[in-house]
Amino acid sequence: MVGPQYDLLANPLGAVRLTFERAMAAGIAAGPYSASDGKDWGAVPLFQDFLFDHSRLSQVPILNHETVKWIGANTLVRYRGMVQDMLGNEFYVGAHKVGSVWKTNKFSDHSQFPMDSSCESRVWERRLLYCVPVPGLNSWAEPTWDGLQAHRPVDFTSPQRDKRPRMDIEEEASGDGSSEHSPSLKKMREDGHPSTSSQCQDSMTVESCHQPTMLADTERDSLPCLVKIYDSPESDLQLNNVFEFIGVLTFDSDIPADKNARDDFSSSLCDEELVRLPPSKVPRLHCIIHRKLELPDFLCRSPVIEPNHHFVKHIREALLKHLTTIFGNDGVVAHFVLLHLLSKVHARLDNMAVGKFSLNLTGLSKESVSVFGSQLSIALKNLLPLTNFIPLTVGYLNRASLAPKKDYQLNRLIPGVLQLAEGSHLIIDETQLEAGTLNSVGVENASLLKDLMEFQKVKYDFQYYSMEMAADIKLLILSEGKSNILPADIIVPFQPSSVSSLEVVDAESLDAWRWYLANVRSLEHTIQPEMQKVVENDLVAARQTDRTLGSQEFSRWLTMARLISASFGETSLSLEHWQMAKELERLRKERLG
């Protein structure tokens, strides 16, 4: 029997509460909650089925600095962000009795039903994450949703929404559906707004009265978000990871800030005075479902042709031609830049990040960077989801906050320029660097950049100690001579033979190149025994010719060979690709000589 219909987009809490009551009635979520953990009773699978099995994810509004102005409270939203800080755990009243019936407050800031200190209740726990828009995210990689096609604000509480998809929740197989008209179910269908300040006695969580301006940590047109996580192991969510969070939005300036207004059950492992994030500025998202995002997840479209080796080779040739044009017909630099863009850290041995391939292009001046550097920057913004830029000058080094720092008065991790998501690309323009004196901040910043280049690690400043955080950031340095501050893995002199304006690329080619750069970098790679013998013999011969060669050079050659194989869509090193790696190295050394 089909029971009352609930729009999971406009009224997700109605469905959450109904599934809870049915679970309680069926004995699944047993009466007094002896475990007192509030784990899911079947609400999450309901949303998973609706969003993914029925392909309704694109209909969920995207929360950002523009849409937050008109998205309704207590509606279902999705938010893409990087975990910038982890604020610990908090306790909240997850369930309480109204008469003889258990009600739940999960995924909300307020109790929807009357609650006083004498009622029987259960305290549950949730985690607090401070998330920000992904640093360096380019506009083409922003997610889309169906509602934007209308180019107008959507009123989620309007009755004129018959065309909105609705989700049925199966009725208990016992009645004629008359329960659909019961007052309690009607109230659950109609609820969609948080309680006002007049209901402050039912508030479940309270934050302190201090109001540091968290928005100052990010760009003015970006939107941070306090994400509340339920039923997820700590190992699933880590600092600097990028997630898409889907859950219930609360953005209520009326949430009471007065400690005296809280209910007796409010508690938190975080010091209330130190985690204040004003709800009038930072929306809350009560997460129902979250998924970690990788670079391919930022692609709006994939190639219409089934990828194969021939297809990958065709994309490679076209992209390489495009890069060669950007670099003034310098094919050697174009090849190295392609390998650089496909690199990633795929293993860590002792203090070494295996797979990194930082690149230093030399022979550039302020004038040539204004031409070739600008074209490269524009091209990479069109090709990669996450791009960033640092103009390296003495003044910048002396003033910039590169490393995140812990502010113990706010109990907040203040972000730094180098707190970037995995897979980000960073161009450092050193052609602007002139003679000058570095102060203590400048020396520390230069050390941070050097460590990132060499070890793919960033030191976070916790005042009393520092903590190294692993990173996976592709670094490209533009300089006149070899950089003395940033020791890149590969140094290639830039030798253009022409200057061309940036060509217009059709959308189909862009989609194919984006797919290529996001996916082939993750291909597995092996070296068969017969090729291992060839490589070993060549390395021995090279060492006999040049005694200065060591493990660092050999490791770089193997990385180049791996990247060349990946660039062709191959997972095993062939003799042809090994010969290509050796030839590229020969051409590079010829330029250096």
C-alpha positions as a printed Julia matrix, in Angstrom:
593×3 Matrix{Float64}:
  0.0    0.0     0.0
  1.42   3.4    -0.96
  1.43   5.85    1.88
  1.94   9.62    2.11
  4.26  11.19   -0.41
  7.31  13.15    0.68
  9.31  15.4    -1.55
 12.85  14.48   -0.58
 14.1   17.72   -2.11
 11.82  20.14   -0.33
 11.11  18.21    2.87
 13.91  15.74    3.63
 13.31  15.92    7.39
  9.76  14.69    6.93
 11.07  11.51    5.36
 13.78  11.15    8.02
 11.25  11.37   10.83
  8.75   9.07    9.21
 11.34   6.34    8.6
 12.44   6.73   12.22
  8.92   6.3    13.57
  8.38   3.25   11.38
 11.68   1.74   12.45
 10.73   2.29   16.08
  7.34   0.75   15.54
  8.91  -2.25   13.83
 11.44  -2.68   16.62
 14.44  -2.0    14.32
 15.46   1.06   16.3
 14.73  -0.53   19.66
 12.92   1.5    22.31
 15.35   3.08   24.75
 18.34   2.92   22.36
 20.58   0.91   24.62
 23.58   1.66   22.41
 22.72   5.39   22.37
 24.61   5.92   19.1
 21.78   6.98   16.79
 23.03   4.99   13.81
 20.98   5.01   10.66
 17.67   3.19   10.74
 17.02   3.2     6.97
 16.78   6.87    6.06
 20.14   7.0     4.24
 19.32   4.14    1.81
 16.11   5.98    0.98
 18.07   9.03   -0.17
 20.7    6.92   -1.92
 18.02   5.17   -3.92
 16.38   8.47   -4.82
 19.59  10.31   -5.79
 21.63   7.62   -7.48
 19.46   4.65   -8.44
 16.83   7.02   -9.82
 19.39   9.57  -11.12
 17.92  12.57   -9.32
 21.22  14.06   -8.12
 21.2   16.79  -10.78
 17.9   18.05   -9.37
 19.4   18.79   -5.95
 20.21  22.53   -5.63
 23.88  23.43   -5.38
 24.81  25.54   -2.38
 27.16  28.43   -3.19
 27.48  32.17   -2.54
 24.78  32.95   -5.12
 22.17  30.28   -4.41
 22.33  30.61   -0.62
 20.37  33.87   -0.99
 17.21  32.06   -2.1
 17.46  28.35   -1.29
 14.9   27.48    1.35
 15.87  26.34    4.83
 15.51  22.65    5.71
 15.67  21.64    2.05
 18.02  19.13    0.46
 21.18  20.68   -1.01
 24.6   19.58   -2.17
 27.83  21.38   -1.4
 31.25  20.76   -2.9
 34.06  21.81   -0.64
 37.48  21.07    0.8
 37.8   20.13    4.46
 39.77  23.16    5.66
 39.46  22.49    9.39
 38.15  19.77   11.68
 36.39  21.2    14.72
 35.93  18.0    16.69
 32.75  16.32   17.87
 29.6   17.54   19.58
 26.8   15.86   21.48
 23.19  16.62   20.73
 19.76  15.33   21.71
 19.14  12.86   18.91
 15.9   11.34   20.12
 13.31  12.12   22.8
  9.85  11.01   23.81
  6.7   12.97   23.12
  4.18  11.17   25.28
  4.79   7.51   24.52
  6.23   8.1    21.03
  9.92   8.48   20.25
 10.83  11.39   17.95
 14.19  12.13   16.32
 16.12  15.38   15.91
 18.79  13.92   13.65
 19.93  16.1    10.72
 18.56  19.27   12.29
 19.53  22.09   14.65
 16.22  22.24   16.48
 13.69  19.89   17.93
 10.62  20.03   15.73
  8.48  18.84   18.61
  8.08  20.14   22.18
 10.9   19.01   24.45
 11.65  19.85   28.05
 14.16  18.75   30.63
 11.81  16.15   32.11
 11.27  14.18   28.89
 13.13  10.96   28.26
 15.87  11.5    25.69
 18.99  10.02   24.13
 22.19  11.93   23.43
 24.02  11.15   20.19
 27.24  12.41   18.62
 28.24  14.1    15.36
 31.41  15.57   13.86
 31.96  19.18   12.8
 33.88  20.05    9.65
 34.63  23.56    8.44
 34.63  23.38    4.66
 35.46  25.97    2.01
 35.04  26.11   -1.78
 37.87  24.15   -3.4
 40.88  26.52   -3.81
 41.67  27.24   -7.45
 38.54  25.56   -8.82
 37.92  26.82  -12.36
 34.44  27.84  -13.43
 34.01  25.09  -16.04
 34.49  22.46  -13.32
 31.64  23.83  -11.19
 28.73  21.37  -10.91
 25.43  22.13  -12.61
 21.86  21.44  -11.6
 18.58  21.37  -13.49
 17.03  24.28  -11.57
 19.47  26.83  -12.98
 17.96  26.41  -16.43
 15.05  28.53  -15.3
 17.42  31.45  -14.4
 15.25  32.43  -11.49
 15.05  31.78   -7.75
 13.08  28.71   -6.8
 10.51  28.86   -4.03
 10.75  25.46   -2.41
  7.71  26.06   -0.25
  5.4   27.08   -3.06
  2.45  24.75   -3.74
  2.93  25.34   -7.47
  5.53  22.64   -7.72
  3.57  19.73   -9.14
  6.26  18.96  -11.67
  8.84  18.37   -8.98
  9.64  14.65   -8.61
  8.22  13.09   -5.49
  9.38  10.05   -3.64
  6.94   7.54   -2.17
  7.76   5.79    1.05
  6.15   2.37    1.21
  3.36   2.12    3.74
  3.23  -0.53    6.39
  1.34  -3.49    4.91
 -1.45  -3.32    7.43
 -3.92  -0.55    6.65
 -5.92   1.12    3.94
 -3.71   4.18    3.82
 -5.94   6.21    6.09
 -2.91   7.11    8.18
 -2.01   9.49    5.38
 -4.54  11.94    6.79
 -3.47  11.72   10.43
 -2.53  15.05   12.04
  0.99  13.92   12.89
  1.79  12.86    9.34
  0.24  16.02    7.96
  2.49  18.04   10.21
  5.52  16.08    9.0
  4.61  16.74    5.39
  4.3   20.44    6.01
  7.35  21.06    8.14
 10.17  22.66    6.24
 11.44  25.53    8.36
 13.48  25.63   11.53
 12.03  26.8    14.78
 12.22  30.5    15.51
 13.93  32.14   18.44
 10.7   31.94   20.39
 11.28  28.18   20.52
 14.8   28.56   21.82
 14.08  26.33   24.77
 14.03  23.42   22.3
 17.35  24.23   20.71
 19.64  21.22   20.76
 23.02  22.86   20.16
 24.35  26.21   21.21
 27.34  28.15   19.98
 29.18  30.91   21.8
 28.54  34.62   21.63
 31.89  35.58   20.09
 31.69  36.2    16.35
 35.03  36.21   14.52
 34.57  36.91   10.83
 35.18  33.52    9.28
 34.41  34.82    5.8
 37.61  36.83    5.93
 39.48  33.53    5.58
 38.18  33.04    2.06
 37.41  35.11   -0.99
 34.51  37.48   -0.65
 32.41  35.68   -3.27
 32.94  32.22   -1.78
 30.82  30.46    0.78
 32.25  28.43    3.68
 30.01  25.85    5.27
 29.87  24.08    8.63
 29.17  20.45    7.75
 27.8   18.16   10.44
 28.68  14.51    9.81
 26.73  11.53   11.11
 27.6    7.81   11.24
 30.94   8.09    9.43
 34.33   6.72   10.59
 36.98   9.36   11.19
 39.24   7.7     8.6
 36.69   8.52    5.87
 37.18  12.27    6.25
 40.58  13.9     6.3
 41.94  17.41    6.16
 42.21  18.85    2.62
 40.07  16.13    1.07
 37.4   17.34   -1.34
 33.87  16.05   -0.89
 30.4   16.5    -2.22
 28.12  16.72    0.79
 24.38  16.14    0.35
 22.16  17.0     3.24
 19.75  19.34    4.98
 20.52  23.06    4.85
 20.06  25.25    7.9
 21.02  28.9     7.58
 19.18  30.53   10.43
 20.15  33.87   11.93
 17.69  33.2    14.73
 19.61  30.3    16.26
 20.1   31.48   19.83
 23.58  32.57   20.75
 22.85  33.14   24.43
 24.18  30.36   26.61
 21.21  30.74   28.93
 18.84  29.94   26.07
 20.16  26.44   25.5
 18.43  23.33   26.68
 19.84  21.19   29.41
 20.98  18.47   27.03
 23.29  20.58   24.86
 26.94  19.63   25.09
 30.03  19.62   22.95
 33.55  18.29   22.96
 34.61  21.61   21.42
 34.94  24.67   23.61
 31.84  26.72   22.75
 33.74  29.98   23.07
 36.3   28.89   20.5
 34.29  27.38   17.65
 31.83  30.2    17.12
 30.75  30.34   13.5
 27.78  32.71   13.22
 24.86  30.98   11.43
 24.0   34.31    9.8
 27.27  34.05    7.86
 28.17  30.35    7.71
 25.35  27.97    6.76
 25.03  24.56    8.37
 24.68  21.42    6.31
 23.54  18.28    8.1
 25.14  15.66    5.88
 23.1   12.59    4.9
 25.43  11.35    2.15
 28.98  12.33    1.27
 31.4   11.14   -1.38
 35.05  11.96   -1.9
 35.8   13.66   -5.21
 38.75  12.87   -7.47
 39.82  14.88  -10.52
 37.56  12.92  -12.94
 34.56  13.88  -10.8
 35.03  17.54  -11.8
 34.43  16.78  -15.47
 31.03  17.9   -16.7
 31.17  15.75  -19.82
 33.15  12.71  -20.99
 34.08  11.79  -24.58
 31.2   10.36  -26.57
 33.48   7.66  -28.03
 34.41   4.57  -26.02
 38.02   5.18  -24.93
 40.66   2.81  -26.35
 44.38   2.94  -27.13
 43.82   4.44  -30.58
 41.46   7.04  -29.12
 43.93   7.96  -26.36
 46.78   8.25  -28.86
 44.67  10.57  -31.04
 43.9   12.81  -28.03
 47.58  12.84  -27.07
 48.66  13.99  -30.52
 46.08  16.78  -30.61
 46.9   18.01  -27.1
 50.64  17.88  -27.74
 50.13  19.95  -30.89
 48.12  22.48  -28.87
 50.88  22.73  -26.22
 53.56  23.06  -28.91
 51.7   26.04  -30.38
 51.43  27.66  -26.93
 55.2   27.3   -26.45
 56.15  28.89  -29.76
 56.76  25.56  -31.57
 59.1   24.32  -28.84
 58.2   20.63  -29.05
 60.68  19.55  -26.38
 59.12  21.83  -23.76
 55.64  20.75  -24.89
 56.56  17.08  -24.31
 57.9   17.77  -20.82
 54.88  19.88  -19.9
 52.57  17.05  -21.01
 54.41  14.58  -18.76
 54.33  17.14  -15.94
 50.54  17.51  -16.25
 50.08  13.73  -16.07
 52.22  13.28  -12.96
 50.96  12.35   -9.52
 52.36  10.97   -6.29
 51.55   7.27   -6.41
 53.72   6.05   -3.53
 55.81   7.31   -0.61
 59.04   5.58    0.36
 60.77   6.93    3.46
 60.93  10.68    2.76
 60.5   10.4    -1.01
 57.3   11.09   -2.95
 57.44   8.65   -5.88
 55.87   9.95   -9.08
 56.22  13.71   -8.55
 57.53  15.56  -11.59
 58.06  19.24  -10.86
 59.24  21.28  -13.83
 61.39  24.42  -14.1
 61.24  26.22  -17.45
 64.25  28.55  -17.77
 65.18  31.2   -20.3
 62.11  33.3   -19.57
 62.09  37.03  -18.9
 59.39  39.37  -17.6
 58.53  40.22  -21.2
 58.36  36.65  -22.5
 56.35  35.52  -19.45
 53.78  38.2   -20.25
 53.25  36.41  -23.57
 54.0   32.71  -23.14
 53.29  32.59  -19.41
 49.9   34.25  -19.87
 48.95  31.88  -22.67
 50.06  28.9   -20.6
 48.08  30.09  -17.59
 44.91  30.52  -19.68
 45.4   27.13  -21.34
 45.86  25.32  -18.01
 42.78  27.0   -16.57
 40.83  25.55  -19.48
 42.38  22.1   -19.14
 42.71  21.45  -15.39
 40.01  21.7   -12.71
 42.31  23.14  -10.02
 44.91  25.77  -10.91
 46.75  28.29   -8.74
 49.41  30.96   -9.24
 52.12  32.56   -7.09
 54.04  35.68   -8.22
 57.32  35.05   -6.44
 58.89  38.29   -5.24
 60.81  39.25   -2.11
 57.85  41.3    -0.94
 55.46  38.39   -1.49
 57.69  35.98    0.44
 58.04  38.45    3.32
 54.29  39.0     3.67
 52.42  35.93    2.45
 50.83  33.34    4.72
 51.76  30.15    2.91
 51.32  27.64    5.72
 48.08  27.13    7.65
 48.37  28.3    11.26
 46.47  27.31   14.36
 44.76  30.17   16.19
 44.16  28.88   19.68
 42.04  31.87   20.69
 39.53  31.05   17.97
 40.35  27.34   18.05
 40.56  27.57   14.27
 43.06  26.54   11.64
 43.69  29.71    9.64
 44.2   28.69    6.0
 47.4   29.32    4.04
 48.13  29.62    0.32
 49.62  26.12    0.24
 46.6   24.42    1.79
 45.46  22.95   -1.52
 43.48  19.94   -2.62
 45.14  16.83   -4.01
 45.77  17.13   -7.74
 46.05  20.93   -7.75
 48.41  22.64  -10.17
 50.59  25.56   -9.07
 52.51  27.94  -11.37
 55.26  29.94   -9.66
 56.52  32.95  -11.62
 60.07  33.64  -10.48
 60.86  36.13  -13.26
 59.63  38.93  -10.99
 62.14  38.05   -8.29
 64.78  40.72   -7.73
 67.56  41.19   -5.2
 66.36  41.88   -1.69
 66.46  40.77    1.92
 64.15  38.1     3.3
 62.82  38.62    6.8
 62.02  35.7     9.11
 58.64  35.18    7.4
 60.3   35.2     3.98
 62.9   32.64    5.02
 60.18  30.39    6.42
 58.08  30.74    3.26
 61.04  29.92    1.03
 61.65  26.81    3.15
 57.99  25.81    2.85
 58.08  26.06   -0.94
 61.34  24.1    -1.08
 59.91  21.3     1.1
 56.79  21.15   -1.03
 58.94  20.88   -4.16
 61.28  18.21   -2.8
 59.07  16.13   -0.53
 55.47  17.04   -1.43
 54.79  18.03    2.16
 53.57  21.23    3.8
 54.41  22.14    7.39
 51.37  23.34    9.33
 52.16  25.81   12.1
 50.6   24.86   15.44
 52.62  27.55   17.31
 54.21  25.11   19.75
 55.11  22.57   17.1
 54.79  21.97   13.35
 53.14  19.06   11.61
 53.97  17.85    8.09
 50.94  17.17    5.92
 51.34  15.1     2.75
 50.46  16.88   -0.49
 50.13  16.05   -4.18
 50.56  19.34   -6.03
 52.07  19.74   -9.49
 54.57  22.64   -9.47
 55.7   24.52  -12.58
 58.36  27.23  -12.13
 58.96  29.94  -14.71
 62.36  31.59  -14.32
 65.2   33.29  -16.16
 67.88  30.92  -14.91
 67.82  27.79  -12.79
 65.82  28.48   -9.66
 68.0   28.65   -6.57
 64.99  28.65   -4.25
 62.98  25.83   -5.8
 64.97  22.74   -6.88
 62.68  21.18   -9.49
 62.93  17.56  -10.66
 63.39  18.65  -14.28
 65.02  21.8   -15.67
 64.29  22.55  -19.33
 65.52  25.66  -21.17
 62.7   27.26  -23.14
 63.58  27.89  -26.81
 60.59  29.2   -28.8
 60.9   29.82  -32.53
 57.69  31.82  -33.01
 54.94  33.69  -31.21
 51.34  32.75  -31.91
 48.11  33.99  -30.43
 46.19  31.51  -28.33
 44.09  29.38  -30.65
 40.37  28.89  -30.17
 39.63  25.29  -29.15
 36.26  23.69  -29.82
 34.26  22.31  -26.9
 34.57  18.69  -28.06
 38.38  18.86  -28.06
 38.44  20.53  -24.65
 36.22  17.81  -23.19
 38.49  15.11  -24.63
 41.68  16.76  -23.32
 40.18  17.28  -19.87
 39.1   13.64  -19.75
 42.57  12.55  -20.89
 44.48  14.58  -18.29
 42.16  13.56  -15.45
 42.08   9.82  -16.17
 45.28   8.48  -17.75
 47.35   9.81  -14.83
 45.82   7.1   -12.64
 46.63   4.12  -14.88
 48.48   1.25  -13.26
 52.03   0.67  -14.49
 54.32  -2.35  -14.57
 57.69  -3.25  -16.06
 57.9   -6.79  -17.41
 61.03  -8.88  -16.59
 62.46  -8.57  -20.09
 62.13  -4.77  -19.99
 63.58  -4.67  -16.49
 66.75  -6.24  -17.88
 66.93  -3.67  -20.7
 66.46  -0.78  -18.26
 69.07  -2.14  -15.86
 71.64  -2.56  -18.65
 71.03   0.98  -19.89
 71.38   2.43  -16.4
 74.65   0.55  -15.84
 75.97   1.79  -19.19
 74.96   5.37  -18.37
 76.73   5.18  -15.01
 79.91   3.9   -16.66
 79.82   6.86  -19.06
 79.05   9.45  -16.38
 80.09   8.64  -12.81
 78.16  11.64  -11.44
 74.84   9.94  -12.16
 73.07   8.6    -9.09
 69.83   7.16   -7.86
 68.04  10.51   -8.16
 68.67  10.72  -11.92
 67.76   7.08  -12.45
 64.53   7.53  -10.52
 63.71  10.56  -12.69
 64.27   8.55  -15.89
 61.97   5.79  -14.66
 59.33   8.38  -13.79
 59.61   9.85  -17.28
 59.24   6.39  -18.83
 56.19   5.69  -16.7
 54.59   8.99  -17.69
 55.3    8.44  -21.38
 53.61   5.02  -21.19
 50.63   6.57  -19.41
 50.43   9.33  -22.03
 49.74   6.63  -24.64
 47.23   4.87  -22.4
 49.6    1.94  -21.78
 50.05   0.18  -18.46
 53.3   -1.64  -19.23
 56.61  -0.11  -20.3
 57.58  -0.93  -23.87
 60.99  -0.64  -25.52
 59.65   2.15  -27.75
 58.54   4.27  -24.79
 61.79   3.66  -22.93
 63.7    4.86  -25.99
 61.47   7.95  -26.13
 62.31   8.74  -22.5
 66.03   8.44  -23.2
 65.73  10.66  -26.29
 63.85  13.36  -24.38
 66.55  13.3   -21.72
 69.25  13.57  -24.4
 67.56  16.61  -25.97
 67.18  18.24  -22.57
 70.85  17.74  -21.65
 71.85  19.03  -25.05
 70.08  22.3   -24.25
 71.6   22.47  -20.79
 75.07  21.87  -22.26
